[in-house]
């Protein structure tokens, strides 16, 4: 009998390992590093797209098709990554995906045709999509154990990584070839993945105090987060819709803000480029303060306030008669959108685990894909300022999700 009890204790110990406060701090730092890695590597690649276009002698249309490789690889991978996380664990999957993303960023400069570029970007997109699902799933586990809404902080690291990657890429573009730049970027990414990955691999995924699901006090047959199985999928879809609307706005700002300032308001090229920079900076600021905001206002109020703020900011940014008012509108839009995506992903993960993260992320990624071409078509039919108001319209959708956010 004592031997049987020892075996049972050992098995239970493996299922629910004890994670100390120091371990949680180390895990938080390691997961933050992967979010930074994601933004830094992706922005570094984006900064060299013009040079890669020249190297491959691709037309605008051919380049556009090749760039779809990133989107296709990411979208096709996200749902599969949710299953990989459930089978192998969030931490090993995060490390593997981070290494794949970092290594594959060195491949585009080695290509000499649009077709070859599209194929290697499939690999790059696979790493990008897999890392987004895996690291968000790992973050959801940590949030449940910490009992604090720290997801915005992780996404702030992604935003800061993107700003650092874009800034560094712009500075060294004139001094290093794309091959050397992206090879160094890959080396840095692999080193960061190795250092942060060592912590993730050595420490188990944490569980909330008292076991899984106790934070939300679910009833019998209820998954973590409090939603019953028959309603969990619908709620995940709702939060996925929030992610889609937010990503739609981010994609529209990235591709059309500078053109709007230059074409419609006669801004210089340098000042027009500041449109997205202001938006991205304020989004990072909003995410850095997101945890405090969530703790003070609560999840529902934060979503509603963010949606209304983003809508007001985008209306100002798209319809303002002067450059400076438009820049102010873009800044307000960044603040409003900052925490919508992190909260949506966190809630989807709390409801159904990695599968929820994968589903919401896939919907969000679809928004990133739909935004730029939709804005383009509407601009052809009406005008660019009118087309940009659709971002404001979709931001208001978050108000309609207030009941789901309370669940």
VENKAFEN-V416750 format. One record per backbone hydrogen bond with DSSP energy under -0.5 kcal/mol. NH is the residue of the N-H (numbers start at 1). CO is the residue of the C=O. If there is no record, write none. Layout:
# VENKAFEN-V416750
((NH,CO) (NH,CO))
This chain:
# VENKAFEN-V416750
((5,1) (6,2) (7,3) (8,4) (9,5) (10,6) (11,7) (12,8) (13,9) (14,10) (15,11) (16,12) (17,14) (20,18) (24,20) (25,21) (26,22) (27,23) (28,24) (29,25) (30,26) (31,27) (32,28) (33,29) (34,30) (35,31) (36,32) (37,33) (38,34) (39,35) (40,36) (41,37) (42,38) (43,39) (44,40) (45,41) (46,42) (47,43) (48,44) (48,45) (49,46) (52,48) (53,49) (54,50) (55,51) (56,52) (57,53) (58,53) (63,59) (64,60) (65,61) (66,62) (67,63) (68,64) (69,66) (70,67) (71,67) (72,68) (73,69) (74,70) (75,71) (76,72) (77,73) (78,74) (79,75) (81,77) (82,78) (83,79) (84,80) (85,81) (86,82) (87,83) (88,84) (89,84) (89,85) (93,89) (94,90) (95,91) (96,92) (97,93) (98,94) (99,95) (100,96) (101,97) (102,98) (103,99) (104,100) (105,101) (105,102) (106,103) (107,104) (108,104) (110,107) (111,108) (117,113) (118,114) (119,115) (120,116) (121,117) (122,118) (123,119) (124,120) (125,121) (126,122) (127,123) (128,124) (129,125) (130,126) (131,127) (132,128) (133,129) (134,130) (135,131) (136,132) (137,133) (138,134) (139,135) (140,136) (141,137) (142,138) (143,139) (144,140) (145,141) (146,142) (147,143) (148,143) (150,148) (153,150) (154,150) (154,151) (155,151) (156,152) (157,153) (158,154) (159,155) (160,156) (161,157) (162,158) (163,159) (164,160) (165,161) (166,162) (167,163) (168,164) (169,165) (170,166) (171,167) (172,168) (173,169) (175,172) (176,172) (181,177) (182,178) (183,179) (184,180) (185,181) (186,182) (187,183) (188,184) (189,185) (190,186) (191,187) (192,188) (193,189) (194,190) (195,191) (196,192) (197,193) (198,194) (199,195) (200,196) (201,197) (202,198) (203,199) (211,208) (214,211) (216,213) (217,213) (218,213) (222,219) (223,227) (226,223) (229,221) (231,228) (232,228) (233,229) (235,231) (236,232) (237,233) (238,234) (239,235) (240,236) (241,237) (242,238) (243,239) (244,240) (245,241) (246,242) (247,243) (248,244) (249,245) (250,246) (251,247) (252,248) (253,249) (254,250) (255,251) (256,252) (257,253) (260,256) (261,257) (262,258) (263,259) (264,260) (265,260) (265,261) (266,262) (267,261) (272,268) (273,269) (274,270) (275,272) (277,273) (278,274) (279,275) (280,276) (281,277) (282,278) (283,279) (284,280) (285,281) (286,282) (287,283) (288,284) (289,285) (290,287) (293,289) (294,290) (295,291) (296,292) (297,293) (298,293) (298,294) (302,298) (303,299) (304,300) (305,301) (306,302) (307,303) (308,304) (309,305) (310,306) (311,307) (312,308) (313,309) (314,310) (315,311) (316,312) (317,313) (318,314) (319,315) (320,316) (326,322) (327,323) (328,324) (329,325) (330,326) (331,327) (332,328) (333,329) (334,330) (335,331) (336,332) (337,333) (338,334) (340,337) (341,337) (343,339) (344,340) (345,341) (346,342) (347,343) (348,344) (349,345) (350,346) (351,347) (352,348) (353,349) (355,352) (356,353) (357,353) (358,354) (359,355) (360,356) (361,357) (362,358) (363,359) (364,360) (365,361) (366,362) (367,363) (368,364) (369,365) (370,366) (371,367) (372,368) (373,369) (374,370) (375,371) (376,372) (377,373) (378,374) (379,375) (380,376) (381,377) (382,378) (387,383) (388,384) (389,385) (389,386) (390,387) (391,388) (392,388) (393,389) (394,390) (395,391) (396,392) (397,394) (398,395) (399,396) (400,396) (400,397) (401,397) (401,398) (402,399) (405,401) (406,402) (407,403) (407,404))
